[in-house]
C-alpha cells in the first residue's frame, strides 16, 4: 500500500526555490512536502506498520531537509509541553475517520481556529502537529488513503491563509530563526501561546462540528 509517495526529482525541485523568492505555488508545494515528512516521522514514532511504503526523504544537507528537521524539532517541543494534546485528536473532536468530508471539515475548522488571533510560527507548528495526529489516527483505523487528503487539505489552507505571511518572511526558511536561542530557561517559550490556544479551540471546534438539531 503506497501512502506517502514523493519522487526525489520533486524533492530537488522544491529545494531549488529556496535560492530565490518563492511563488505561491512553490510555497504550497513546500508546505505539502514538509507535511509528508512530518506525518511520516510521527507514523514511524507511533510504530505504525506499512505495506510497501515508498517515501524519499529530502536530500541530506538540503535546505528543505533543514527546514523539515527544525519543524520536527519544534513539533517535539510542542508535544513535550502537552504530551496528550496532539494524540487521539479524532476522539477529542468526537469525529469519525471513515468519512473524507468529516475529516477535511474538522481539520479546516481546527486550522481556522488556530489562526483566529493571527499567525505565528508556533501556530504553524501546531497545525502540522494536528495534521500528523489525525493522520496517525486514520492509519490506525485502516484509512491510510486519508493521509493524502490531510496533506492536500493542509496545502489548500496554506494557499488561502498563510502564503502572504510566508512571502513576507522570505519563505519557509524563516522558521530556522526559531531555534537560534538555546537558553534552557526560554525553551519552548514561543510555543506556549500555540499550546494554550489549542486547549481552547478543541472545545470550540467540538461544538462547531456537532450536527444541527
VOGU-3710 file (C-alpha; in Angstrom, 3 decimals, decimal comma):
1> xxxxxxxxxx> 0,000/0,000/0,000  1,548/3,268/-1,106  0,567/6,087/1,232  3,412/8,582/1,214  4,882/8,911/-2,296  7,243/11,684/-3,359  9,920/11,387/-6,040  13,483/12,570/-5,481  13,089/14,772/-8,553  10,172/16,599/-6,940
11> xxxxxxxxxx> 12,191/16,986/-3,729  15,064/18,544/-5,666  12,740/20,960/-7,437  11,187/22,041/-4,145  14,617/22,691/-2,618  15,808/24,801/-5,534  13,233/27,529/-4,910  14,889/28,399/-1,592  17,539/30,214/-3,636  15,050/32,846/-4,779
21> xxxxxxxxxx> 11,746/34,381/-3,779  9,213/31,521/-3,955  5,899/31,781/-5,750  2,583/30,968/-4,120  2,503/27,603/-5,852  6,005/26,752/-4,668  5,224/27,679/-1,071  2,220/25,368/-1,152  4,296/22,562/-2,686  6,876/23,006/0,062
31> xxxxxxxxxx> 4,145/23,031/2,703  2,837/19,693/1,457  6,317/18,169/1,221  7,015/19,253/4,808  3,681/17,810/5,863  4,560/14,426/4,351  7,869/14,465/6,222  6,164/15,385/9,475  3,471/12,734/9,128  5,987/10,071/8,131
41> xxxxxxxxxx> 8,058/10,850/11,234  5,030/10,575/13,514  3,894/7,327/11,891  7,320/5,823/12,492  7,320/7,041/16,080  3,863/5,560/16,616  5,104/2,218/15,328  2,525/2,060/12,565  3,355/-0,672/10,071  3,169/-0,087/6,331
51> xxxxxxxxxx> 2,772/-2,324/3,317  5,277/-1,389/0,611  5,822/2,186/1,775  7,539/4,403/-0,764  8,973/7,556/0,656  12,019/9,605/-0,261  13,275/11,954/2,435  14,816/15,295/1,433  18,427/15,083/0,323  20,693/15,314/3,411
61> xxxxxxxxxx> 22,097/18,808/3,776  19,468/20,411/1,545  17,573/23,474/2,690  14,243/21,688/2,600  15,731/18,956/4,784  16,952/21,595/7,241  13,527/23,219/7,428  11,879/19,824/7,871  14,290/18,885/10,672  13,603/22,146/12,500
71> xxxxxxxxxx> 9,849/21,800/12,048  10,042/18,328/13,584  12,252/19,577/16,411  9,800/22,350/17,242  6,968/19,850/16,990  8,757/17,699/19,541  8,958/20,703/21,859  5,290/21,485/21,374  4,230/17,906/22,083  6,591/17,757/25,078
81> xxxxxxxxxx> 4,741/20,635/26,729  1,395/18,849/26,440  2,053/15,176/25,612  -1,611/14,223/25,240  -2,962/17,243/23,388  -1,924/16,121/19,911  -2,853/12,466/20,333  -6,231/10,879/19,694  -7,403/14,081/18,066  -10,368/12,414/16,363
91> xxxxxxxxxx> -11,559/11,130/19,723  -11,166/14,575/21,272  -13,187/16,072/18,430  -15,657/13,186/18,503  -15,461/12,598/14,758  -15,370/9,537/12,509  -12,218/8,892/10,488  -14,105/6,947/7,831  -15,565/9,984/6,083  -13,360/12,232/3,954
101> xxxxxxxxxx> -15,820/15,099/4,311  -15,864/14,822/8,095  -12,071/14,668/8,333  -11,487/17,603/5,990  -14,187/19,746/7,580  -12,771/19,021/11,034  -9,200/19,768/10,013  -10,102/23,028/8,275  -12,234/24,118/11,221  -9,399/23,435/13,643
111> xxxxxxxxxx> -6,894/25,155/11,350  -9,067/28,265/11,071  -9,489/28,378/14,833  -5,741/28,098/15,460  -5,083/31,241/13,434  -8,076/33,267/14,554  -5,917/35,708/16,511  -3,067/35,911/13,999  -0,192/33,897/12,587  2,973/32,802/14,387
121> xxxxxxxxxx> 5,454/30,015/13,791  4,214/28,355/16,969  0,746/28,119/15,469  2,151/26,822/12,181  3,907/24,030/14,071  0,645/23,335/15,894  -1,113/22,990/12,523  1,386/20,335/11,442  1,048/18,505/14,747  -2,724/18,391/14,281
131> xxxxxxxxxx> -2,345/17,078/10,717  0,048/14,366/11,879  -2,161/13,421/14,816  -5,131/12,971/12,508  -3,022/11,037/10,002  -1,803/8,578/12,631  -5,393/8,038/13,730  -6,517/7,429/10,148  -3,842/4,817/9,502  -4,597/3,065/12,772
141> xxxxxxxxxx> -8,250/2,912/11,733  -7,398/1,344/8,368  -7,869/4,578/6,422  -4,359/5,192/5,042  -5,631/6,890/1,888  -6,937/9,664/4,129  -3,333/10,763/4,669  -3,292/12,159/1,123  -6,491/14,038/1,884  -4,999/15,606/5,010
151> xxxxxxxxxx> -1,838/16,658/3,155  -3,868/18,228/0,346  -6,130/19,907/2,873  -3,170/21,464/4,660  -1,793/22,647/1,333  -5,075/24,322/0,461  -5,215/26,023/3,858  -1,675/27,310/3,398  -2,610/28,655/-0,026  -5,620/30,549/1,281
161> xxxxxxxxxx> -4,343/31,677/4,673  -0,573/31,503/5,125  1,047/32,223/1,744  1,091/36,021/2,113  2,545/35,746/5,619  5,187/33,280/4,417  6,206/35,505/1,492  6,719/38,478/3,817  9,210/36,338/5,722  11,028/35,081/2,673
171> xxxxxxxxxx> 9,506/31,608/2,774  9,729/28,521/4,961  13,424/29,024/5,740  12,417/31,786/8,182  11,468/29,065/10,666  15,178/28,463/11,279  15,245/31,669/13,325  13,093/29,954/15,936  15,982/27,814/17,153  18,702/30,454/17,426
181> xxxxxxxxxx> 18,200/30,928/21,160  19,164/27,775/23,051  18,774/29,161/26,572  17,026/26,332/28,527  15,070/28,874/30,570  13,474/30,151/27,361  12,968/26,731/25,767  9,539/26,412/24,193  8,529/29,890/25,388  7,424/30,839/21,873
191> xxxxxxxxxx> 5,193/27,746/21,760  3,161/28,493/24,875  0,546/30,541/23,038  0,053/27,766/20,485  -0,475/25,160/23,210  -2,838/27,322/25,241  -4,934/28,194/22,207  -5,194/24,539/21,219  -6,794/23,618/24,519  -9,484/26,227/23,928
201> xxxxxxxxxx> -10,204/25,502/20,283  -10,732/21,792/20,818  -13,840/22,585/22,828  -14,922/25,289/20,397  -14,497/23,045/17,360  -16,384/20,224/19,049  -19,493/22,410/19,104  -18,869/23,630/15,557  -18,812/20,050/14,317  -21,938/18,949/16,156
211> xxx> -24,765/18,174/13,735  -27,558/20,697/13,648  -30,537/19,814/15,759
//
